Amino acid sequence: MKRTTLITGGSSGIGRAMVREFARSGYTTWFTYYSGKDRAESLASERGIGDVRPFHLDLGDRQSHIQLMKDLPGPVDILINNAGLGSKTVEQVSRDPHEQDRVLMMVNAVGALWLTRDVLPSMEDRGFGKIILVSSVGGGVTQFPGLHPSDGMSKAALAYLGKHLQARYAGQPIDFFTICPGATETPMFEASTLAHLDTRTRRAFIEALPGNRLIDPEEIGKLALWLCTEEARVLRGAVLDASLGLGVHPGIVTGGHE
């Protein structure tokens, strides 16, 4: 049976890599975008990518969620809550720290909760479902005090949500996983960490990371694809540290590694 995947934030970064991985593996792949309409349409029209279709979604806006559910052509078998804001990208929304708190929590955590709640009834009816939450090593696994506290709080909420829902659905064929990427080569990580570094400092920072490199978004995409296999079901409810080891040695970034 051909399964359908819905990936939020699919026009850029990790989400874009996930769209390609699932579509090229034969899944009907729907993805959402917020402001990157041109990027979304370009991705959907790539040669040989497969059955791909973009949809607009303003995560955390309830009316936008309702409209998305009306627009989707059918039920969702696999939901990947990937879209989110970071400590720097939220500054593009507002400079008010209180508004940043609200937006980070609504987009990163509440939006994922609402969308998950929207698709669960049809998964229950059909007896199949996989939901992947993309959190972050910061918040989902450990703490980076230099980042916005609401950023980490919202990512920690995603890790909790995956475990909470797996406990609720322990006896049903619906699987939940949380992926916590580390320093990944994405526009968000560029904005939050690398953009203000000069060439020499940037190189030194990357070489000091576990593995002496950034994570490729395709690596996270392939992990998400594997989590949708039968072999991955032993990890139901797991919070996966996909950071190349940064989660067990955060001092590399925070400065406490001497």
Secondary structure as the mmCIF struct_conf table of DSSP 4:
data_model
#
loop_
_struct_conf.conf_type_id
_struct_conf.id
_struct_conf.beg_label_comp_id
_struct_conf.beg_label_asym_id
_struct_conf.beg_label_seq_id
_struct_conf.end_label_comp_id
_struct_conf.end_label_asym_id
_struct_conf.end_label_seq_id
STRN STRN1 THR A 4 ILE A 7
TURN_TY1_P TURN_TY1_P1 THR A 8 SER A 11
BEND BEND1 SER A 12 SER A 12
HELX_RH_AL_P HELX_RH_AL_P1 GLY A 13 ARG A 24
TURN_TY1_P TURN_TY1_P2 SER A 25 GLY A 26
STRN STRN2 THR A 28 TYR A 33
BEND BEND2 TYR A 34 SER A 35
HELX_RH_AL_P HELX_RH_AL_P2 LYS A 37 ALA A 44
TURN_TY1_P TURN_TY1_P3 SER A 45 SER A 45
TURN_TY1_P TURN_TY1_P4 ARG A 47 GLY A 48
BEND BEND3 ASP A 51 ASP A 51
STRN STRN3 VAL A 52 HIS A 56
TURN_TY1_P TURN_TY1_P5 LEU A 59 GLY A 60
HELX_RH_AL_P HELX_RH_AL_P3 ARG A 62 ASP A 71
BEND BEND4 LEU A 72 GLY A 74
BEND BEND5 ASP A 77 ASP A 77
STRN STRN4 ILE A 78 ASN A 81
TURN_TY1_P TURN_TY1_P6 SER A 87 LYS A 88
HELX_RH_3T_P HELX_RH_3T_P1 THR A 89 GLN A 92
TURN_TY1_P TURN_TY1_P7 VAL A 93 VAL A 93
BEND BEND6 ARG A 95 ARG A 95
HELX_RH_AL_P HELX_RH_AL_P4 PRO A 97 LEU A 104
HELX_RH_PI_P HELX_RH_PI_P1 MET A 105 VAL A 110
HELX_RH_AL_P HELX_RH_AL_P5 GLY A 111 ARG A 126
TURN_TY1_P TURN_TY1_P8 GLY A 127 GLY A 127
STRN STRN5 GLY A 129 VAL A 134
HELX_RH_AL_P HELX_RH_AL_P6 VAL A 137 GLY A 140
TURN_TY1_P TURN_TY1_P9 VAL A 141 VAL A 141
STRN STRN6 THR A 142 THR A 142
TURN_TY1_P TURN_TY1_P10 PRO A 145 GLY A 146
BEND BEND7 LEU A 147 LEU A 147
HELX_RH_AL_P HELX_RH_AL_P7 PRO A 149 ARG A 168
TURN_TY1_P TURN_TY1_P11 TYR A 169 PRO A 173
STRN STRN7 ILE A 174 PRO A 181
BEND BEND8 ALA A 183 ALA A 183
STRN STRN8 THR A 184 THR A 184
BEND BEND9 GLU A 185 THR A 186
HELX_RH_AL_P HELX_RH_AL_P8 PRO A 187 PHE A 189
HELX_RH_PI_P HELX_RH_PI_P2 GLU A 190 LEU A 194
TURN_TY1_P TURN_TY1_P12 ALA A 195 HIS A 196
BEND BEND10 LEU A 197 LEU A 197
HELX_RH_AL_P HELX_RH_AL_P9 THR A 199 ALA A 208
BEND BEND11 LEU A 209 LEU A 209
HELX_RH_3T_P HELX_RH_3T_P2 PRO A 210 ASN A 212
BEND BEND12 ARG A 213 ARG A 213
HELX_LH_PP_P HELX_LH_PP_P1 LEU A 214 LEU A 214
STRN STRN9 ILE A 215 ILE A 215
HELX_LH_PP_P HELX_LH_PP_P2 ASP A 216 ASP A 216
HELX_RH_AL_P HELX_RH_AL_P10 PRO A 217 LEU A 227
TURN_TY1_P TURN_TY1_P13 CYS A 228 CYS A 228
BEND BEND13 THR A 229 THR A 229
HELX_RH_3T_P HELX_RH_3T_P3 GLU A 230 LEU A 235
TURN_TY1_P TURN_TY1_P14 ARG A 236 GLY A 237
STRN STRN10 VAL A 239 ALA A 242
BEND BEND14 SER A 243 SER A 243
TURN_TY1_P TURN_TY1_P15 LEU A 244 GLY A 245
HELX_RH_3T_P HELX_RH_3T_P4 LEU A 246 VAL A 248
TURN_TY1_P TURN_TY1_P16 PRO A 250 PRO A 250
HELX_RH_AL_P HELX_RH_AL_P11 GLY A 251 THR A 254
BEND BEND15 GLY A 255 GLY A 255
#
